[in-house]
């Protein structure tokens, strides 16, 4: 009973309510400059080559660490160091998304591209500010729950802009759809106004210090070798999961499932399973500690790929498909909750915008770069062996865990300014 009460206190706090709404605000623009925008352009009979080139609109998400020091150094004269940036960016996003309602993809493609790039830049900057706010506001025991509710809000926004937007587009014009989506940014603005302010931390003294000191502090705190191994761990921890995510839709289509099957089961039930996994991961993390969560959730994340191996063996079978999607997405949600908490714990609050942007960029290496050969690998090996390889790909990240998350010994916690050291490692 006490355990349930303590979990409700964590998840039901004011800051958690703010984080789920800020997660929603962070997720809202993403599909509106990618998948959903591609659907609009396709309906408008835009050339397929041009539609393909619009993937470059997302470049700001990969380069956001370049301007993240500005958000660590400069404080706007309202709502504090983090919330001031958040609300300014959110108002900019509301205006930029509303401007999309004025675009005509077939007649003025260049203006559409400029508008979309502006949204992506503002969205990437909002991610910097939101990640920094989440890192600064959470006590160490709250990190799992905080990561969970933020990602939950993010996923809800993806569901709204990826599914509901397409349904509405069959009823009302695309310009009206984008206008409605723009109104959704009001959620983030309201959340930012009423969100609690993090403890005051002195920012870097200059912009040059904001650029240099986050990297110097990270290396000095970790040591050169440990810092390199930490970045390597971040790249490798979700590599096996990334392999499967990159090829799962192609695999299911090749197995004989229809696009409707995949959309309903992978997109619908898979999303629900991921959300349940994230929330369960946040709850368990607060009880068993960060170290053991990384071990248990990382192992489950790797072993869950066996479900795809089973499906590859039995072929088109709806019962096994349901089992596979639910197991894989639930375990991926567990791993995400622990991993985001780990990244937050690696950040010094004074430089959290820059350091989190850097660490999340390394996380993207496995998601976007290392898995690039996955298609040719699956083609040359066949699906069953490919899924075996995906499990093997998860092992190097797990082998590095003793360096960062010893099961029975307590590593030195990061001395985060303004936060007392607490036993989050699950060793007592």
N, C-alpha and C positions, 0 to 999 in steps of 0.2 A: 504493500500500500504506500509506504514511504517512497519507494522507487517511482511509482506512477505519479505521485504528487510532485516529486522533484523534477520529473520530466515535463510535467504540465507547466511548472513554474518557468522552466527554461524556454519551452516552445511558446508559451503564452505571454511572454514579456513584450513590452512596448518596442524594444529594439528588434525583436523577431518579426513583429508586425510590419515595421519599417523595412526590414530586409526583404521580405517576400514581395512587397510592392516595388522596391528598388530593383529586385531581380526581374520583375515583370517589365519595368521601364527599360532595363538593359537589353532584354530579349526582343522587345517590340520592333526595333528598326531592322533587325538582321535579315529576315526573309523579304522585307519590303524593298531591299536592294539586291536580292538574289533570286530565290525560287519564285516568289510571288510576282516580282517584276518581270521575270522571264515569261511567266504565264500571260501577263498583260501584253508584252511585246509579241508573243506568238499569236494571240488573238488578233492583234493589229497587223498581222502579216509582215512583221519586220524580218529582214533577211537573217537566216540561221547563223551565218558567219558573224554578223553583228551581235546577235544574242549571245553567242559563245564568248565574244570578246568582252562582254559586260561582266564576266567573272573577275576581270581586273579591278572592278569597282571595290572589291573587298581587300585590296592591298593595304589600306590604312590599318586594318586589324592586325596584320603581320608586322607593321612598322611602328606600332603605337609606343614602343619603348623609347623611340627617338625623342618624342616631346613630353614624355611622362615626367622628366625632372622639373618642368615648368610648374606642374601641379603640386609638386612637393615644395617648391621654393616660394611661389607667389600666392598670397592669400587675398582673395577678393574682399572688398569692404562690407560684406554682409554674410550672415549665417555661418561664419566660421570657415576654417581652412578647407574642409571637405565638402560641406553642404553648399557653400557659396558657389563652388565650381559646378556641383551637380545641378543646381537649379538654373544656373545660367545656360548650361549645355542643354538641359531638358527643354527650356523655352526655345532655344535655337532649333532643336529637333522638331518640336511641334510646328514651328514656322516652315522648316524645310520639308517636312512630310506633307503639310498642307499645300505647299507649292507644287508638289507632285500632281495634285489634282488639276493643275493648269497645263500640264504637259500633254503633248500629242506625239506619241512614239513614232508614228509613221511619217509625220511631217517635219519634226524637229528633234531628231535623234541626239544631236550634240547637246542641246539644252537639257534633254533628259539625262544624259550621261553626267553633265556637270552637276545637276541637282542630286543625282544618286551618289556621286563621289562626295559631295558636301554632307549628305546624310551619313555615309559610311565613316567619314572623318569625325563628325560629331559623335556618332555612336561609339566609335573606338575610344574617343576621349571620355565619354560617359563611362565606359567600362573601366578605364584607368581610375577615375574618381570613385566609382562604386566599389571596385575591388579594394582601394585604399581605405575607404570608409568602413567597409566590412572588417578589414584587418584591424583597424584602429579601435572600433567600437566593441569588439568581442573580447571578453575575458577568455583565458585559455580553456576553461572548462566548457565554454559555450561554443567553441569553434566548430564542433561537429554539427550541432543543431543549426548554427548560423549558416554554415555552408549548405546544409540541406534545404533550409527554407528559401535561401537566395536562388539556388538552382531550381527549386520548385516553381518560384515565380517566373523564372526565365523560361522554363518549359511550357508553362501556361501561355506565355506570350507567343511562343513559337506555334502552339496549337491554334491560337487566335489568328495569327497572321498567315499561317500556312494552310489552314483548313477552312476556317470560317470566312476568311477573305475570298477564297475561291468560290465558296457557296454563294456569298453575297454578290459576286461578280456575275452570276447567272441571273440575278434579279435586278440589280441596279448597275449603272455605268461604273467603269473602273475608277474614274475620277472621284465619284462619290465614295467608293470603297476606301481610297487613300485618305479622303477627308475624314472619314470615320476612324480610320486607324490613327490619324494624327491626333484626334481627340483623346485617344488612349494615353497619350503622353501626360495628360492631366493627372493620371494616377501617380506617376513618378513625382510630379511637382508637389502634389499634396503630401506625399510620403516624405519628401525632403523637408518641407516646412515643419512638419510635426515630428520628424525623427530626432532622437536624442543626440546631443553633441558629444563627440568623443572627448576624452581627456586632452587638455591642451599640451601639445608637444612643440618645442621650439623648432621651427623649420630651418633648413640650411641657410647660411648667411648670404649666399650669393647664388646666381644661376650656375656659375662654373662649379661651385661647391656641390650644388644639387646634381650636377652631371657626374662629377668625379667621386664624391664621398660615398654614394650608395654602393658602388662597386668596390671601393677600397675597404669600406666597413664590412661588407660581406666576406671579402677575401681574408681580412685580418681576423674576423671572428671565427671563420671556419679553418683558416690555414689554406695555403695554395692547393695542396693535394686533396684535402677534404672538400674544398670548394668545387674542384673539378669533378670529384666523385659525386657530389651532390647534384650538380648539373647533369651528369651522366645518368644518375638515378631518376631524375625527373623525366629525362628523355625515354628511359626504358620501362618505367613502372607500368604504363598502360599500352605498351607496344603490341602485346598479343591481342588485346581488346581492339586496338586500332586496325590491325590486320583484318579482323572479322568485320568490323563496321564498314571498312572500305569496300568489301566485296559481297556483303550479305545480300543486297538487293539483286545483284547480277546472279548470284548463286540460286536464289529463290526463283527467279525468272527462268533460268536454265533448267531448273528442276521440274518446271511445268506449272508453277503457281501463277495465277493471273495478277495483273496490276491491282485489280480490286481486292483480291485476297491479301496481297502484300500491304496495300494501303490500310485496310481495315484491321488486319492482325498485327503487322509490324508497326504501323503508324498509330493505331488506336490502343490496342492491348499492350504493345511494347512501351508506349509512353506511360501508361498507367503503372506497368511493372517497374519502370525506371524511377518514377516518382515515389512509389512504395519503397524501393530499394534505397533511394537517397534519404528518405525520412527515417527508415529503419537504421541506416548507417549512422545518421546523426544521433539517434537515440542510443544505440549501442556504444558509439564512440565516447559519449559522455559517461558511460558506465564502466567500460573495460579499458579506456585509455587510448591514446593515439598510437603508441607502439604496437600493441597487440591488434588494433584495428587494421593497421597497415599490413600486418602478417596475414590475418584471417581473411580480410576482404580481398587482398591481392591474390591469395591462393584460390579463393572461390571464383574470382574474376577469370583466372587462368583455366580452372577446371570446367567452368561453364561452357567453354568452347567445345567440350565433348558432346554437348547437345547438338551442335551443328554437325559434328562428325557422325552422330547417330542418324540425323536426318539425311546426310549424304549417302548413308548406307541403305536406308529404307526407301528413299525416293519420295515421290509425291504422296504425303500422308498428312492429313489435316490435324489429326490428334498430336502427332509428333511435332508438327509445325507450331502448334499452340504451346506445347511444352518447351520447345526450343526458344521461342521468342520470349516467353515469360522468364525462363531461367536465366538466359543470357542478359536480358535487360535489367532484371532485378539485381544480379551480381555486379553488373556494370555500375548500377546506381550506388551500391555499397562502396565499391572502389572509388567512385567519384567523391563521395562524402569524405572519406578518409584522406584522399589525395589533396583536395582543396584545403582541408584543415592543415595538412602538412605544409603546403605552400604558404599559407598565412603565417604559420609558426616560424617560417624561415625569414620573415620580413621584420626589419627594425621599423618601428612606427614612425620614426623621423623621416624615413625614406620609403615608406610602404608603397607609394604610387609607382616609383621607379623600380624598386626591387620586385614587386609582384608582376609588373608588366614584363620585366626581364625573364622571370621564372616561367610565367605563362607562355612566353615566346618559345622557350625551350620545350615546354610541354607540347607545343604545336608542331615541333620538329617530327615527332613520331606520328602524329595525326596526319600531317600533310606531306611530309618528305620521305621518311623512311618506308612508308607503306606504298610509295609510288610503284614499285615493281610487283605489287601483289597480284595484279591481273595477269602478267606474264608468268608469274610463279604458279598461279592456279591453272593456267592453260597448259603448262609443261608437266605439272605433277598430277593433275586431277584433283577434284574437290576433297576426297577423304584425306589424302596426304597433305593437302594445303592446310586443312584444319588441325592436323597433327603438328605441322610446322608452326601454326599460330600459337599453340600451347607451348611449344619449345621456346618461341620468341618471348614469352612472358617470364621465363626462368631467370635470365640475367638480372632483371630488375629485382626479383625476389632474393637473389643471391647477395645483392648489395644491402639488403635490409639490416643485417647485423651491425653494419657501420652506422646506421642512422636511427634504428629502432630496436635495440637489443630487447629480447623478450623478457628477461629476468633481471636486467640491470638498468639503472636509471641514468640515461645520458644527461649531459649538462644542458638544461633548458636554455633557450635564448632569453637573455636579459632584455626584455622589451620595455622601453621606457614607459613608466606610468602603470605597469602591470606587475603585480607581485608574482614571484615564482610559486607555482602550485604543482601538485602532483597530478599531471595529466597523463602520465606515462603508464598508469595501470600497474604499478609495481608494488604498491603497498598492500 
